[in-house]
Amino acid sequence: MTLPFATRLNNVETSAIRELFKLLGKPGIISFAGGFPDSAMFDVPGIKESAAKALAEEPGAALQYGATEGYEPLRTQLAHFMQAKGAQDVEPQGLIVTTGSQQALDLLGKTMISPGDKVIVEAPTFLATIQCFRLYGADLVTAPVDAHGVQTDKLEKLIAEHKPKLVYLIPTFGNPSGAMLSRERRLKVLELAKKYKTLVVEDDPYGDLYFGEAPPPSILALSREVPGSREWIAHCGSLSKVLSPGLRVGWLVAQPELLAKATMCKQFSDAHTSTFAQATAAQYLKSGRMPDTLHRVRQVYAERAKAMGDALQKDLGDAIEFTRPNGGLFFWARLTGNGGKLKDSGELAKRAIEKGVAFVPGAPFFATNPDLSTLRLSFATVGVDKIVEGVGRLGAAVSR
Ligand code: PMP
């Protein structure tokens, strides 16, 4: 029997990636396929202490229903966190807490997108955003990305042509591109937002995970340098990649009118983000542990990224093209087909599984015109020795 499901579901399908994930259970597989942070990196003692403090000091608030906008002490801590990263004008009232940044994206879809509306996203971009915006009926238009992030000259042409409801960008260590938008292009994005009166959504779950020099300030932080641009910027933050995704703590910074509408929609959705998780996160941020945690996590991921870059260069040679990321969790690569080697990453994924290594083919990350030669490799959850071994297997799969 088929139920009369809502027509909006016609716009989305379960991703092809899920099929691949079913194969990951095979024993001995080294997986570069996930998008998760490494659970071995979670600061369990710190989170345990923060949870205990939340229960001891504020049991009522931590276990009771709470305000839809978020738990005040957490909003205050998150405002400090953003201020310390250069967004000095973010006040506690200027953000709402969301159930992961995924919910912030959903609320933006719900508040902004009507069926048929044009929305510009990067090519490639975060798969769940493609799916989420499509669920609201968005007609997605793609803007090309290079090693310095979205190409702003092309973006301007697309904005002028399509007059989109919003532009969605992951400017810092994008998933899956790993690219970092230059400061100059960030300023250009702000000029475009202002000039075309277009909402620009900055999704930033990876900005704190840099390996060497810090990236340029977020587009939100730089909006101070372009008077009149701030109201056109919405910024999604998350504790998932730096502290714990299981806490489901994210946030949305935006102008008051948009925040009010998003809050209204959240009220009808989950009422509020878990008060226990929020109180724990607030205690954690207050405890002052975050800088050490970030330092540790950056070091481990930097080592793994270097190992992966070196191994890809050594074992895949000219079969693959990639830029080493300066942060985040991903390598984004393209099979060149040189020397008659494989060019189709979907085919390579099948061969790779046989050799005992997994990655995600890049095609699903494109909202239009998928590039079948691309692939995403995550180094986040695999130790250095296994990275070397896994890339060796990938080399063997490409050459077969
Ligand atoms: N945006 C991007 C670009 C992501 O990669 C992710 C997680 N994979 C999210 C948002 C959602 O993260 P969360 O809901 O855990 O904050």
Boltz pocket constraint, residues with backbone or C-beta under 6 A from the ligand:
constraints:
  - pocket:
      binder: B
      contacts: [[A, 35], [A, 99], [A, 100], [A, 101], [A, 102], [A, 103], [A, 126], [A, 170], [A, 174], [A, 175], [A, 203], [A, 205], [A, 237], [A, 238], [A, 239], [A, 240], [A, 245], [A, 248], [A, 249], [A, 250]]
      max_distance: 6.0
